[in-house]
Amino acid sequence: YHWSFVVFVRISLTFLLALIASRVMGVRPIIFGPKALWSRSFFGTISIACNFYAITHLPVTDAITLFKTSPIWISIIVAVLNKRAHTAPIWIATAMGFCGVVLMEQPHFEGNAFPIALALFAALLIAAAQVSMSYLKQVPTINIVTHFSGCATLFTGCILIVAHATEGLALPKLDWDNGKWLLLMAVFGTLGQVWITTAFRKGNPMLMALVGLCSIPVAVTYDYLFWERTLGLMEVAGIALIGTSILICSRETIKGRKAE
């Protein structure tokens, strides 16, 4: 399937599931909301399109490494918004976390310049969306997910139509063998979206972004358990750096809250 079709199915099913959940929970979806809600949806919508394009045009390791630069962008955005610089340990933790990702993924960056630039741009937009969520503590999680997925469905639907028309492709037909994987991706993606949104609403965005780097060692663990991939020295060093970066940021976050 063309990448535009995959991202459209992924996010439109999330929108559908979020609407059903809202109805079951008795929560009325928000159309017009605070600026932070629109920021989250705007940045998130563009980033998910860039994300799917980059990951289908780059080696997966390269794409993931570039996406995981988001903690660096969050550090910069938070420092600018708060009009004060982070402490040195926070910057060190950010650098260590990124180095850990690089050691684990060992990217080669052999793709074209455009998807590489788009992946970095996606990481910046992801950071902006995640910071926006920290300003939405009073908005229910399901409303944030519904608003974002609704906007993203409209945007990716337009991309789907334009991409297929421009490249002379017919809209694909779904069969169960392939459709079940798209459905599975949408279900797990929706659950992840809900939990991530809740975490960023209630937690420190810098710390949450660094915790998100755990997806790399988790993926390596799956490789080991299911496909018997052994961990090399570089992977172990990467996991250690990621874990240390999270511990440093956690300590600084606790110190900052005590000071307040």
C-alpha positions as CSV (number, residue, x, y, z in Angstrom):
1,Y,0.0,0.0,0.0
2,H,1.0,3.6,-0.6
3,W,2.2,5.3,2.5
4,S,-0.6,7.9,2.3
5,F,-3.2,5.1,2.4
6,V,-1.6,3.5,5.4
7,V,-1.5,6.7,7.4
8,F,-5.1,7.5,6.5
9,V,-6.4,4.1,7.6
10,R,-4.3,4.3,10.8
11,I,-5.6,7.7,11.9
12,S,-9.2,7.5,10.6
13,L,-9.7,4.2,12.6
14,T,-8.3,6.0,15.6
15,F,-10.8,8.8,15.1
16,L,-13.6,6.3,14.8
17,L,-12.5,4.4,18.0
18,A,-12.1,7.7,19.8
19,L,-15.7,8.8,18.8
20,I,-17.1,5.4,20.0
21,A,-15.2,5.8,23.3
22,S,-16.5,9.3,23.8
23,R,-20.0,8.1,23.3
24,V,-19.6,5.3,25.7
25,M,-18.0,7.6,28.3
26,G,-20.7,10.2,27.8
27,V,-18.1,12.8,26.9
28,R,-19.0,15.4,24.2
29,P,-16.3,15.9,21.6
30,I,-14.8,19.4,21.3
31,I,-14.7,21.2,18.0
32,F,-13.6,24.7,19.1
33,G,-11.3,24.6,22.1
34,P,-8.3,26.4,23.6
35,K,-5.3,27.4,21.5
36,A,-3.2,24.6,23.1
37,L,-5.7,22.0,21.8
38,W,-5.4,23.4,18.2
39,S,-1.6,23.5,18.6
40,R,-1.5,19.9,19.6
41,S,-3.8,18.8,16.7
42,F,-2.0,21.0,14.1
43,F,1.5,20.0,14.9
44,G,0.5,16.3,15.5
45,T,-1.4,16.2,12.2
46,I,1.5,17.3,10.1
47,S,4.0,15.2,12.1
48,I,2.1,12.0,11.6
49,A,2.1,12.5,7.8
50,C,5.9,13.3,7.8
51,N,6.4,10.3,10.1
52,F,4.8,7.8,7.8
53,Y,6.5,9.3,4.7
54,A,10.0,9.2,6.3
55,I,9.6,5.7,7.7
56,T,8.6,4.3,4.3
57,H,11.5,6.1,2.5
58,L,14.3,5.5,5.0
59,P,15.8,2.5,6.7
60,V,13.8,2.0,9.9
61,T,16.8,2.4,12.1
62,D,17.6,5.8,10.5
63,A,14.0,7.0,10.8
64,I,13.6,6.0,14.4
65,T,16.9,7.6,15.4
66,L,15.8,10.9,13.8
67,F,12.3,10.8,15.4
68,K,13.9,10.2,18.8
69,T,15.6,13.6,18.7
70,S,12.3,15.0,20.0
71,P,13.6,15.4,23.6
72,I,16.2,17.8,22.3
73,W,13.6,19.9,20.6
74,I,11.4,19.7,23.7
75,S,14.3,21.1,25.8
76,I,14.6,24.0,23.5
77,I,10.9,24.7,23.2
78,V,10.3,24.5,27.0
79,A,13.3,26.8,27.6
80,V,12.0,29.4,25.2
81,L,8.4,29.2,26.5
82,N,9.6,29.5,30.2
83,K,12.1,32.2,29.3
84,R,14.8,30.4,31.3
85,A,17.5,27.9,30.4
86,H,17.5,24.3,31.6
87,T,20.0,23.2,34.2
88,A,23.2,21.6,32.9
89,P,22.1,18.1,34.0
90,I,18.9,18.3,31.9
91,W,21.0,19.1,28.7
92,I,23.4,16.3,29.6
93,A,20.5,13.9,30.1
94,T,19.1,14.9,26.7
95,A,22.4,14.4,24.9
96,M,23.0,11.0,26.7
97,G,19.5,9.8,25.7
98,F,20.1,10.7,22.0
99,C,23.5,9.1,22.1
100,G,21.9,6.0,23.6
101,V,19.5,5.8,20.7
102,V,22.3,6.2,18.1
103,L,24.3,3.4,19.8
104,M,21.4,1.1,19.8
105,E,20.1,1.8,16.3
106,Q,23.5,2.5,14.6
107,P,22.0,4.4,11.7
108,H,23.8,4.8,8.4
109,F,21.7,7.6,6.9
110,E,21.9,6.3,3.3
111,G,18.6,7.7,2.3
112,N,17.8,10.8,0.3
113,A,18.2,14.2,1.8
114,F,14.4,15.0,1.6
115,P,13.1,12.1,3.8
116,I,16.0,12.7,6.3
117,A,15.0,16.4,6.5
118,L,11.3,15.4,6.8
119,A,12.1,13.0,9.7
120,L,13.9,15.8,11.6
121,F,11.0,18.1,10.9
122,A,8.6,15.5,12.2
123,A,10.6,15.2,15.4
124,L,10.4,19.0,15.9
125,L,6.6,18.9,15.3
126,I,6.2,15.9,17.7
127,A,8.0,17.9,20.3
128,A,5.7,20.9,19.8
129,A,2.6,18.7,20.0
130,Q,3.9,17.0,23.2
131,V,4.6,20.3,24.9
132,S,1.1,21.6,23.9
133,M,-0.4,18.6,25.7
134,S,1.2,19.7,28.9
135,Y,-1.0,22.9,28.8
136,L,-4.2,20.8,28.5
137,K,-4.5,19.4,32.0
138,Q,-8.2,20.5,32.2
139,V,-9.2,18.9,28.9
140,P,-10.2,15.2,29.0
141,T,-7.7,12.9,27.3
142,I,-10.4,11.4,25.0
143,N,-11.3,14.9,23.8
144,I,-7.7,15.6,22.9
145,V,-7.3,12.3,21.0
146,T,-10.6,12.8,19.2
147,H,-9.8,16.4,18.1
148,F,-6.3,15.4,16.9
149,S,-7.4,12.3,15.1
150,G,-10.3,14.2,13.5
151,C,-8.0,16.9,12.1
152,A,-5.5,14.3,11.0
153,T,-8.1,12.3,9.2
154,L,-9.2,15.3,7.1
155,F,-5.5,16.2,6.3
156,T,-4.3,12.7,5.5
157,G,-7.5,12.1,3.4
158,C,-6.6,15.1,1.3
159,I,-3.0,13.8,1.0
160,L,-4.4,10.4,-0.1
161,I,-6.5,11.8,-2.8
162,V,-3.8,14.1,-4.1
163,A,-1.1,11.5,-4.0
164,H,-3.1,8.9,-5.8
165,A,-4.3,11.4,-8.4
166,T,-0.9,12.8,-9.0
167,E,0.8,9.4,-9.3
168,G,-2.1,7.9,-11.3
169,L,-2.8,5.2,-8.7
170,A,-6.2,3.7,-8.1
171,L,-7.5,3.6,-4.5
172,P,-6.5,0.2,-3.1
173,K,-9.0,-2.4,-2.1
174,L,-8.7,-4.0,1.3
175,D,-8.8,-7.7,1.9
176,W,-8.7,-9.4,5.3
177,D,-5.2,-10.7,5.0
178,N,-3.8,-7.2,4.8
179,G,-6.7,-5.4,6.5
180,K,-6.2,-7.2,9.8
181,W,-2.7,-5.8,10.2
182,L,-4.0,-2.3,9.5
183,L,-6.7,-2.8,12.0
184,L,-4.2,-4.2,14.6
185,M,-1.9,-1.2,14.0
186,A,-4.8,1.2,14.5
187,V,-6.0,-0.4,17.7
188,F,-2.6,-0.4,19.3
189,G,-1.8,3.0,17.9
190,T,-5.0,4.3,19.5
191,L,-4.2,2.8,22.9
192,G,-0.7,4.3,22.7
193,Q,-2.2,7.7,21.7
194,V,-4.5,7.7,24.7
195,W,-1.8,6.7,27.2
196,I,0.8,9.1,25.8
197,T,-1.7,11.9,25.8
198,T,-2.5,11.2,29.5
199,A,1.2,11.0,30.4
200,F,2.0,14.4,28.8
201,R,-1.1,16.0,30.3
202,K,-0.1,15.0,33.8
203,G,3.7,14.8,33.7
204,N,6.8,16.8,32.9
205,P,7.1,16.9,29.0
206,M,10.9,16.6,29.2
207,L,10.8,13.6,31.4
208,M,8.0,12.0,29.4
209,A,10.0,12.4,26.2
210,L,13.0,10.7,27.7
211,V,10.9,7.9,29.1
212,G,9.6,7.5,25.5
213,L,13.2,6.5,24.5
214,C,12.5,3.2,26.3
215,S,10.7,2.1,23.1
216,I,14.1,1.4,21.7
217,P,15.3,-1.2,24.3
218,V,11.8,-2.6,24.5
219,A,12.0,-3.3,20.7
220,V,15.4,-4.9,21.2
221,T,13.9,-7.1,23.9
222,Y,11.2,-8.2,21.6
223,D,13.8,-9.1,19.0
224,Y,15.6,-11.2,21.6
225,L,12.6,-13.0,22.9
226,F,10.8,-13.7,19.6
227,W,13.6,-13.7,17.0
228,E,16.6,-14.6,19.1
229,R,18.5,-11.5,18.3
230,T,21.4,-11.2,20.8
231,L,22.5,-7.9,22.3
232,G,25.9,-6.6,21.4
233,L,28.1,-4.3,23.5
234,M,26.9,-1.2,21.6
235,E,23.2,-2.1,22.3
236,V,23.9,-2.6,26.0
237,A,25.8,0.7,26.2
238,G,22.9,2.4,24.5
239,I,20.3,1.0,27.0
240,A,22.6,2.1,29.8
241,L,22.8,5.7,28.4
242,I,19.0,5.9,27.9
243,G,18.3,4.6,31.5
244,T,20.9,7.0,33.0
245,S,19.4,10.0,31.1
246,I,15.9,9.2,32.4
247,L,17.3,8.9,36.0
248,I,19.1,12.3,35.7
249,C,16.0,14.0,34.3
250,S,13.8,12.4,37.0
251,R,16.1,13.7,39.7
252,E,16.1,17.2,38.3
253,T,12.3,17.2,37.9
254,I,11.8,16.2,41.5
255,K,14.3,18.8,42.7
256,G,12.5,21.5,40.6
257,R,9.1,20.6,42.1
258,K,10.5,20.7,45.7
259,A,12.0,24.1,44.9
260,E,8.5,25.4,43.8
